Each structure stands twice: as structure tokens, then as C-alpha cells.
Amino acid sequence: MKDLPIYLAMSGFIVMGLGAVIKPLLVTAQFGILELSAAGRNEVRAVYGGFGILMGVALLVALRHAELRGGIVFASACALAGMAAGRLVSALIDRTIDKGPLLYLVIEVAVALLLISAL
């Protein structure tokens, strides 16, 4: 049961990553960005795609290698918390937050806390 948060986070990262690599516009359309140049698609594939897939792989390694588990899980939780913090700072600066970013903020905080519980 202690591994469940790791499996959930791993699955989420891999699904996000694969989706971003295959259909980068689906990622940005959620935030009102409806067109991407080749450079924009490259950025989405790198930041959401490559990052997400390799975070998922890292969490798989954490499940297989007990000596690495704590560091990988903590770093993954920090990455999620950092994304949530960036959304919160943006909301404070802009004095608003749309439903999509708010939903992802909540998910990122929840999964970060779940990962911490798996330490």
C-alpha cells in the first residue's frame, strides 16, 4: 500500500509525457494556446514530454531499488510542489487563476503530499 502513491505518480507522469510527445497542442490548448510553432512543439515535447516520461522512469527505479527510493521520491515530490508553487505565484501576480491551472495546482499538491507519505 505504501507504493501506491509512487505507482499513481509514475503513471501520471508517463501519461502526461507520452501525450505531450504525441500531441503537444493538446497540452497547450488546455491553457488557451491554440497554435504552436515548431519551436513551441519542441518545447512542449521536451518540458512536458521528456521530463514527464523520465520522471516516471525515475519513480519506477525507486520502486525497484530501495537504496534510491527516498531520494527519487523526495525529488519527485519537490518537482510537483515547485510546479504548484509556480502556479500560485502566477495567480498572486495576476490576481486570478483559471480553472485549468487551479485544477493542476490541486493535483500537483495532492500528488506531492502522497509521495511524501510514501517515504
N, C-alpha and C positions, 0 to 999 in steps of 0.2 A: 504493500500500500504506500510505503514511503517513496517508491519510484514513480507513482502515478503522476505527480506534478512534472517530473522530468519527461515522461512519455508525452504528456499533453503539450508542454512547451516545445519539445523536439518536433512533434507532428505539426504544430502551428508554424514554426519557423520553416520547415521544409515545404509545407503547402504554400506559404507566402512566397518563399523563394522560387519555387517552380512556377507559380502563377506569374510572378514578375518577369521571369526569363521568357516565358512563352507569350504572355500578353501584357506588356508593360503599360499599355494605355488603360487597361482595366484598373491598375493601381492608381494612376493619377486621376482618372475620371471620378473616383470617389471624392476627390478634393477639388473638383471643378476645373481640372486641367485636361482639356479635351483633345489637344493636339500635342504631339511631341516630334521634335526633330530627331535625326539620327543620334545626335549627341545626348538629347534628352532620354531616348530609349536606352542608350548605353548607360547613362547614369542610373536609371531605374533598375536595369538588369544587374548593375554592379551593387548598388546600395541595398536594394530590397531583395534582389535575386541571389547573387553570390553570397552576400552576408547572411541571408536567411538560411540558405542551404547549408553553409558551413557551420553556422550556429547549431543547426540540427545535428550535423555530424559530430560536432564537439559534445553535444549532450548525449549522443549515442556512445561516444568514447567514455563519458562519465559513468554511464551505466555498466560498462564492461571493465573499467579499471578503477577500483576503489581508491587507489592512491591519488588519482587525479580528480575524483568526483567533487570534492569540496571546492577546489579552485575553479573548475569549469562551471559548476552550478552557481557559485557566487558571482563570477564574471558575467554569466548569462543574466542573472537577476539584475546586476548593475546596468547592463546594456538596456534592458527593458525599463528600468527605473529612469535611466537617462533619457530615453525617448519620451517617457511620460513627463519628466521634468521640463524637457524642451517644449512640449505641448502646453504645459502650464505657464511657462514663462511667456510663450507666444500669446496665450489667452490674456494674460495680465497686461502685456504691452498693447495688444489690440483692443482690449476691453470687451472681448467677445470670443466665443468658441462655437463653431458649428457642430451639428450632431455627429458627423463622421469622426472628426478629431476627438470629440468628447468620448465617443464610444471606444476608440482605440486607446485613449488615455486610461479609461477604466480597465480595459482588458490588460494593458501593459502593467498597471499597478497590481492587478489581481494575480497575474501570472508571476510577476516578480516576487510577490509575497508567498505564493505557492512554492516557488523554487526555494526560497529561503527556508520554508518549512521542511524541505527535503534534505537539508544539510545534516 
